[in-house]
């Protein structure tokens, strides 16, 4: 058999083929339905929400590929909360399992992003295009474009305007390699009018398009890179107040959309 180049894999019928390995083969569908799940990346936030009794553990953990992981539920609402690890690969794999288990049709996700430009007095950052520097989107998105449009961006922006919450809309680069953000990477981003870097958006958007799931992402800012310096700010220890306010916005979005 003639060897094919890796790029040839993503041609032809690849995106129409059914995989051999699917969550339904080893994860039982729950009797609990969570129409919306909020994805967070802060263990500190989860601890606060549990202590303040704003969320509660569901009686069952998901027995997933990476082992058991808990799912929480917002008290009094049909909305789940999932604590993910950074990165599109882990997050999308977990969402495959979670969305199957709980029949979820809407994902709201928020976390920190790195800024390549300073924005004054902007509480929330909304990605409108996500450049695909990660690998997950190749397996879900048949487009050959460098970026993927964030379908829910306009809706989020209109919502934030109506609520008088300060925000800025940006192009974002979604990377797998947090520790490989070099000057060349910075220069590429600036040449494409990319003003933020994250690790999930293009991968999750590709997955959601493929599965016909609604997706609403936004960020709060963490570190800042410019041509002359790098400021860590609160990348490794975000202020709880900033994360808490973002969660409150996510709850409002879950009720509005």
N, C-alpha and C positions, 0 to 999 in steps of 0.2 A: 504493500500500500504506500502510495506517495505521501511523504510528509507534508503537512499543511502548516502554513504560518499561523501564529496565534490569532492574528487579526481575522483570518478566514473563519474562525470559530463563530464570530459574531455576525455572520452573514447567513443568507438562506433562511431556513426555518427555525433557527435557534430560539427565537423569542416566542414561537408558537408551540414548541415542544414541551411536553409534560415531564417534569423531573421525576426520577425514580424515588427521590428522597423528599418527602413532604412532612410537615408537622403532624398532619392527621394520622400518620402511620404509627406515631408513638405518643402523642399527647391527646388525652381524652378531652372532648368538648365539655365545658362547664355548663351547669344549669343556670349560672349567673351570667347575665348579659351586661356588658359595659359598652354603651354606644360610643363613649368618648374616653380616651386615655390621655392623661397629661404625663409627658416624659420629662423627668428632671435629672440633674446630674450632681446634685448636692446632698450628701449624706447629712450634713448639718441641718438642711431644710427638713428632711424627713424626720429627724429627731425632734425638731421644733413642732412640726405638725402633729406628731404622735403625742408629745407631751401636752400640747394645748388642745388635744382631742378634736382636731379639725379633720383628721383622717383616722381610719381604723383598718386593721389587717383583715383581709378576706380569710375565710376559714381554711382555704386551701392554697398551697404554693403551687406554682407551675413546675412540674418535673421536666425540665428542658435539657437541651443538648449540653449546656454548660453547668448543669446541676440545678437544684431547686432554687427558685428565687421568689420572694414575696411580692404580692400585688396588694396595693392599698386602695381603699375606697373613700371618697370624700363623703363625710357624714351627711345624710339627708339627700344625696344626689346620686344619679346613676353614672357617676364619673370615676374612673380609676386613676391611680397614680403609680407610675413605674419609675424606680430609681435605676438608671442605666449607667454603664461605664462610658467614658468618652470614646468616640470613634464610630464611624458608620457601620463597620463590619459587625461588631457586637450588638449595636443598637438595632440594626435591621434584622439580624438573625433572631433577636429576642422579640421584635415586633411581629415577625412571621408567626412565632409560636403564640404570642399573646393575642394577636388579632384572630387567629384561628380559635383559640380556647374560649375567648369571651365575645366573639362575633363583633369585634370593634370596627367601626366605620369612620371614626374621626380621631386624628392624632393632633394634639397640641404639644409642642416641644419648646422649651426655653433653657438657655444656659449662657455661659460666658462666651465672648468672642474676643479675638485680638484685633485692635484697630490699627490701621495704617495711616490714619488721619485723625486729628483731634476734632471732636464735635462738641461745641459748647452747649451746656444745659439740655442735653438730649437724654432722657431717661431710658428710652427703649430704642433698639436698633432692629429694623425690619429688613430681611434679605429679599431682594426682588429677583436676582439672578445668582445662581450658585455654580461656579466654575468647578469642573470635575477633576480634582487632583487625587481622588480616591478610587479604589477598584470596584466597589460594590455596584456602582451605577452601570458599569459595563454589562452586567448580567441582567439588568432590569430595563435599561433604556436603550432602545434601538437607534436613537438619534446619534448622528456623528458630530453633533455640535460640541464645542468645548464646554458649554454651560447648559444648565437646565433652568427653565423659568419656574419661579416659585408661584404656583397658581393662587395661593391664598393671600399673597402680599397685598393686593389692592383692598381686599376685604378687611384685613387687619388695619391698614392705614386709615381707611374710612372710619373704622370703629374707634381708633385712637384719637382721631380728629374730633369725633362726636363727644368723646369723654374728656377732651382737652388735656390729653396726656402727651407730653413732649416726646417726639420720636424723629428718627431720620431713616430714610430708605437707602439701602446700599447694595452694591454687588459684593458677593462674598466668594472667597476661595475655600473650598472644602478639601482639607488635606488629611492624609493618613499619617503623616510624619511630623508630629509636633516639634520635634527637635532637629528638623532639617529646614527651618525657615531662614534661608540665606539671603545675601544681598541680591543674587540673581533672581531668586524667587520674589523678593520685594520689588525689583525693577519690572519683572513681568507683570506683577499685579498692578503696579502704578500705570503701566502702559495700557492696561485694559480697564482702567478706571475701577479697579477693585479696592475697596476701602476697609475690608474686614476679612478675617480668617477664622474658620471654624473647622469642626471635624465630623459633622453629620449631615448638613442640610441637603447637599446634592444626592447623597446616598438614600436618605429617607424619602426625598421627593420622588426619586426614580422608583423606589419600592411602592410608594403610595399611588403613583400614576399606573403602575403595572397592576396593582390590586384594586384600583378604583376606590381608594380611601382618601378622604379629605385630610389635608395637612396644613397646619398653621404654625409656623416657626417664628420666634423672635429671640433677641439677645439682650443681655445687659453687658456693658463693656468690662474688660479685665485689663490686659496689658496693652501697651502702646509702642509701636515701632515707627520710627521715621528714618530719614536718610542719615541722620547723625547719631541717634541714640536709641536705647531701648529702656522702657520703663515697665518693670514687673507689675507695679500697682497691686491689685488684689487678685492676681491670677490664681495663686495657690490658697488663698484664704479670703474668699469674697465676703463682704459684709452681709450678715444675716438679714439686715433690713432691706438691702437691695434685692436679695433673692426672695425674701418674703413678699415684697411688693410685686415682683414679677409673677409669683404664684397667684396673687390676688387678681392680676390682670388675666392670667390663664383661666381662672375660674369664671371671670366675666365673659371671656371669649366663648367658653364652653356653654354658657347660658344663652349667649346672643346668637351664635351661628347654628 
